[in-house]
Amino acid sequence: MVAETEAKWRKEGQHPQQMELPADVILISGCSDEQTSADVSNVEQIGHMACGPGGAGGACTTSLLLCLQKTPKPAMIDMLIDMRSVLKTKGYTQVPQLSGSHDISLKTAFSVRNGEGGGGTRALFIGINYVGQKGELRGCHNDVDTMKAYVSSQGYDE
């Protein structure tokens, strides 16, 4: 089955994701696969306004929002470089990653809205604090609230 599917992709000259998922989905991950994303006990240490109990939040989310405050519609590559720079400057070793359901031009301006208009707009945020477990986090739920407020400011309906 896999060999037949790969042969079909080669014959039609399409990447697998282009055939399977018509939507444009962009994922910003807090780190590469072999790393762990850091939880920040007080996001003000990185330079962002506190957003929840104790000001906890994710280092990646905080760096993203700082970059978007500085430059509201950066090229995707510039946003990624800025996020990585913020984290490195503050002593974090995680390296944020960008991936998508289709090929992404890194020169394209980052936006949580479809720049071409039309189509549906959806956002999914998942915050798992692992309460009561080894490695419990404090900022994941705050990140969800913070990002929800951000996308709402960009025209998303609840």
SERO-4910 file (N, C-alpha, C, O; in steps of 0.05 Angstrom, whole numbers):
BEGIN
 pado doro    nc1    nc2    nc3   cac1   cac2   cac3    cc1    cc2    cc3    oc1    oc2    oc3
  Met    A     16    -24      0      0      0      0     17     25      0     12     44    -15
  Val    A     38     26     17     55     49     19     70     54     -8     71     76    -17
  Ala    A     80     32    -19     94     34    -45     76     45    -67     84     62    -83
  Glu    A     51     36    -67     32     46    -87     26     75    -84     24     90   -103
  Thr    A     23     84    -59     18    112    -53     41    129    -61     38    151    -73
  Glu    A     66    121    -54     90    136    -62     92    138    -92    100    159   -103
  Ala    A     86    116   -106     87    116   -135     67    136   -147     73    150   -166
  Lys    A     44    138   -135     23    157   -144     33    185   -140     29    202   -157
  Trp    A     46    191   -117     56    218   -111     77    226   -132     77    248   -143
  Arg    A     95    207   -138    116    213   -157    104    218   -185    112    236   -199
  Lys    A     85    201   -192     72    204   -219     58    231   -221     60    244   -242
  Glu    A     44    239   -200     29    264   -201     46    288   -194     36    311   -195
  Gly    A     71    283   -185     89    305   -179     80    321   -155     86    345   -153
  Gln    A     66    309   -136     57    324   -113     69    313    -87     76    289    -85
  His    A     73    331    -69     82    323    -42     59    310    -27     36    319    -32
  Pro    A     63    291    -10     41    277      3     22    296     17     -3    292     15
  Gln    A     31    316     32     13    334     46     -5    349     27    -28    355     34
  Gln    A      5    355      3    -11    370    -15    -35    354    -25    -56    365    -32
  Met    A    -32    328    -26    -54    311    -35    -74    305    -12    -98    302    -17
  Glu    A    -64    305     13    -81    296     35    -95    318     50   -116    314     62
  Leu    A    -84    343     50    -94    364     67    -96    390     51    -76    403     46
  Pro    A   -120    397     42   -123    422     26   -118    448     42   -112    468     30
  Ala    A   -121    447     68   -118    471     85    -89    479     88    -71    462     87
  Asp    A    -85    505     92    -58    515     98    -55    516    128    -67    533    142
  Val    A    -39    497    139    -35    495    167     -6    501    173     12    490    161
  Ile    A     -2    519    192     25    526    201     28    519    230     11    526    246
  Leu    A     50    506    237     56    498    264     82    511    273    102    509    260
  Ile    A     80    525    296    104    535    309    109    518    333     92    518    351
  Ser    A    131    503    333    137    485    355    158    499    373    175    513    363
  Gly    A    156    494    399    174    508    418    203    499    416    221    513    425
  Cys    A    208    475    403    235    465    402    237    444    381    216    435    370
  Ser    A    261    435    375    265    412    357    257    386    372    254    386    396
  Asp    A    254    365    356    243    340    367    259    329    391    248    317    409
  Glu    A    286    332    391    302    321    412    305    339    436    320    333    455
  Gln    A    291    362    436    293    381    458    267    382    474    247    368    467
  Thr    A    267    397    496    244    402    512    239    432    513    258    447    518
  Ser    A    214    440    510    208    468    512    208    477    541    198    462    559
  Ala    A    218    500    546    220    510    574    195    524    583    182    538    568
  Asp    A    189    521    608    168    535    622    182    558    637    202    554    650
  Val    A    172    582    635    183    605    648    166    612    672    142    617    670
  Ser    A    178    613    696    163    619    720    152    647    720    132    653    733
  Asn    A    166    666    707    157    694    706    165    705    678    189    711    674
  Val    A    146    708    660    152    717    633    164    745    632    175    753    612
  Glu    A    160    760    654    172    787    654    203    785    653    216    805    646
  Gln    A    214    762    661    243    758    659    253    759    630    275    767    625
  Ile    A    235    751    612    242    752    584    235    779    571    245    786    550
  Gly    A    217    793    584    210    819    574    181    822    566    174    841    552
  His    A    164    803    573    136    804    566    119    808    591    126    799    612
  Met    A     97    822    587     79    827    609     68    801    621     61    782    606
  Ala    A     67    799    647     56    775    660     28    770    651     12    788    647
  Cys    A     21    744    647     -5    737    635    -22    719    652    -44    713    644
  Gly    A    -12    710    676    -29    692    691    -18    689    719     -1    704    728
  Pro    A    -27    668    733    -18    663    760     13    662    762     26    645    750
  Gly    A     24    681    777     53    681    780     68    690    755     92    691    755
  Gly    A     53    697    734     66    705    709     79    683    694     96    689    676
  Ala    A     72    658    699     84    636    685     75    634    656     54    644    649
  Gly    A     92    623    639     86    620    611    108    605    597    129    598    609
  Gly    A    104    598    572    124    584    557    144    603    545    138    625    537
  Ala    A    169    594    544    190    611    532    185    616    503    189    639    493
  Cys    A    176    596    488    171    600    459    148    620    455    150    638    438
  Thr    A    126    616    469    103    633    466    110    662    472    103    681    458
  Thr    A    126    665    494    134    692    502    152    705    481    149    728    474
  Ser    A    171    689    470    188    700    449    172    707    424    178    727    411
  Leu    A    153    691    417    136    697    393    121    723    397    121    740    379
  Leu    A    108    727    420     93    751    425    111    776    426    103    797    417
  Leu    A    135    773    437    154    795    437    161    803    409    163    827    402
  Cys    A    167    784    392    174    789    364    151    802    349    155    820    333
  Leu    A    126    793    354    103    805    340     96    833    351     85    849    336
  Gln    A    103    838    376    100    866    386    119    885    371    113    907    364
  Lys    A    144    875    368    165    891    355    159    895    325    161    918    315
  Thr    A    151    874    312    145    875    283    120    859    278    120    834    278
  Pro    A     97    873    275     71    859    274     68    839    251     54    819    254
  Lys    A     80    843    228     77    824    206    105    818    194    110    825    171
  Pro    A    122    804    209    149    798    199    148    776    179    129    760    178
  Ala    A    168    775    162    172    751    145    175    727    163    187    730    185
  Met    A    166    704    155    167    681    173    195    675    181    200    668    204
  Ile    A    215    678    163    242    672    170    253    692    191    267    684    209
  Asp    A    245    717    188    253    738    207    241    732    235    254    736    255
  Met    A    216    724    235    203    718    260    217    695    274    222    696    298
  Leu    A    223    674    259    237    651    271    265    658    281    272    650    303
  Ile    A    279    674    266    306    683    274    304    700    300    320    697    318
  Asp    A    285    718    300    281    735    324    273    719    348    284    724    370
  Met    A    255    700    345    248    683    368    272    668    379    276    667    403
  Arg    A    287    656    361    311    641    369    331    659    383    344    651    403
  Ser    A    334    684    373    352    703    385    344    711    413    360    712    432
  Val    A    318    716    417    307    723    443    313    701    463    323    705    485
  Leu    A    307    676    455    311    653    473    341    649    479    348    644    502
  Lys    A    358    651    459    387    647    463    398    669    482    414    663    500
  Thr    A    390    694    477    399    716    494    391    712    523    407    720    541
  Lys    A    368    700    528    359    695    556    369    669    567    361    661    589
  Gly    A    386    654    552    398    630    563    383    604    558    390    584    569
  Tyr    A    363    605    541    348    581    534    361    567    511    370    580    492
  Thr    A    362    540    512    375    525    490    355    515    469    364    505    448
  Gln    A    330    517    475    310    506    456    311    523    430    316    547    430
  Val    A    305    509    408    305    522    382    278    519    369    271    497    359
  Pro    A    261    540    368    234    538    356    236    529    327    254    536    312
  Gln    A    215    514    319    214    503    292    188    513    278    168    518    292
  Leu    A    188    514    252    165    522    236    160    500    216    178    492    202
  Ser    A    136    490    214    129    471    194    100    476    184     85    491    197
  Gly    A     93    464    162     67    469    150     57    446    135     71    427    129
  Ser    A     31    448    128     18    427    113     26    428     83     22    408     69
  His    A     37    450     75     47    453     47     74    468     49     82    477     70
  Asp    A     88    469     26    112    484     26    107    513     34     86    525     27
  Ile    A    125    524     50    122    551     60    144    569     49    168    561     51
  Ser    A    137    591     38    158    611     30    165    626     56    148    639     67
  Leu    A    190    624     64    198    637     89    198    668     86    202    682    106
  Lys    A    195    677     62    194    706     58    166    717     61    162    742     62
  Thr    A    146    699     63    118    707     67    115    720     95    127    711    114
  Ala    A     99    741     96     94    754    121     77    735    139     58    723    130
  Phe    A     86    733    164     71    717    183     45    731    191     45    755    197
  Ser    A     24    716    191     -2    726    200    -19    702    210    -16    680    199
  Val    A    -35    706    230    -53    685    238    -78    685    221    -96    668    224
  Arg    A    -80    704    203   -103    705    184    -93    697    156    -70    700    150
  Asn    A   -112    687    140   -106    680    113   -102    706     97   -122    721     93
  Gly    A    -78    712     88    -72    736     74    -87    739     48    -91    762     38
  Glu    A    -96    717     36   -110    718     10   -140    720     14   -155    723     -6
  Gly    A   -149    719     39   -178    721     44   -192    695     37   -180    677     26
  Gly    A   -217    694     44   -233    670     38   -225    647     56   -206    648     71
  Gly    A   -241    626     55   -235    603     72   -241    607    101   -245    630    110
  Gly    A   -242    586    115   -247    587    144   -221    593    159   -199    588    149
  Thr    A   -225    603    183   -202    610    200   -206    596    226   -226    600    240
  Arg    A   -187    579    234   -189    565    259   -162    566    273   -141    569    260
  Ala    A   -163    563    299   -138    562    315   -143    541    336   -164    539    348
  Leu    A   -122    525    342   -123    505    362   -100    509    381    -77    509    372
  Phe    A   -106    512    406    -85    516    427    -88    494    447   -111    488    457
  Ile    A    -66    481    454    -67    460    474    -47    467    496    -24    471    490
  Gly    A    -57    468    520    -39    473    543    -42    452    564    -63    449    576
  Ile    A    -20    436    568    -21    414    587      0    420    608     24    420    603
  Asn    A     -9    425    632      9    431    654     20    406    669     38    409    685
  Tyr    A      9    383    664     17    358    677     16    360    707     34    353    722
  Val    A     -7    371    717    -11    375    745     -8    349    761    -20    329    754
  Gly    A      8    350    782     12    327    800     32    307    789     35    286    801
  Gln    A     44    312    767     63    294    755     92    305    757     96    329    760
  Lys    A    111    287    754    139    296    753    141    314    728    132    307    706
  Gly    A    154    336    731    156    355    709    132    373    706    127    383    684
  Glu    A    117    376    727     93    394    726    101    421    716    121    432    724
  Leu    A     85    432    699     89    459    688     69    479    700     48    471    711
  Arg    A     74    505    697     56    525    708     45    543    686     24    556    690
  Gly    A     58    544    663     50    565    644     34    557    620     26    574    605
  Cys    A     29    531    616     15    522    592    -13    534    589    -21    542    567
  His    A    -28    533    611    -55    544    610    -54    574    605    -71    585    591
  Asn    A    -35    587    617    -32    616    613    -26    622    583    -36    641    572
  Asp    A     -9    605    571     -2    609    543    -27    607    525    -31    623    507
  Val    A    -45    588    532    -70    585    516    -86    610    519    -96    621    499
  Asp    A    -89    621    543   -104    645    547    -91    669    532   -105    685    520
  Thr    A    -65    670    534    -50    692    521    -53    691    491    -58    712    478
  Met    A    -50    667    479    -52    665    450    -81    669    441    -86    679    419
  Lys    A   -100    660    457   -128    664    450   -134    695    449   -148    704    431
  Ala    A   -123    710    468   -126    739    467   -113    751    443   -124    769    430
  Tyr    A    -89    740    435    -75    750    412    -91    746    386    -95    764    371
  Val    A   -100    721    382   -115    715    357   -142    730    357   -151    738    335
  Ser    A   -154    734    380   -178    750    381   -173    779    372   -189    791    358
  Ser    A   -150    790    380   -142    817    371   -137    818    341   -136    840    330
  Gln    A   -133    795    328   -128    794    300   -153    787    284   -152    781    260
  Gly    A   -176    787    297   -202    784    283   -215    757    285   -235    752    272
  Tyr    A   -204    739    301   -217    713    305   -241    716    323   -241    733    341
  Asp    A   -262    701    317   -285    700    334   -281    677    354   -267    658    348
  Glu    A   -294    679    377   -291    658    396   -308    634    389   -308    614    403
***
